[in-house]
Amino acid sequence: MYIKLVFQYIKKNLSRSLSIILSISIGIAIILCAGVINENIEKADIEGLRYELGDYHLKIKI
């Protein structure tokens, strides 16, 4: 019953439906990219400290 109603709405408001789907997809992609960038920054900081101080001066707790 609801599936039929959903498809009728999508057919009636195709451009609005596509823009909603696109905006949700872009939002999810931005959140995922922000997480990946944050993780890479942390790794770069650790590698920078290893390079500057050497391995024997740094204790990494994961």
Secondary structure, DSSP 4 states (H G I P E B T S, - for coil): -HHHHHHHHHHHTHHHHHHHHHHHHHHHHHHHHHHHHHHHHHHHHHHHHHHHH-GGG-----
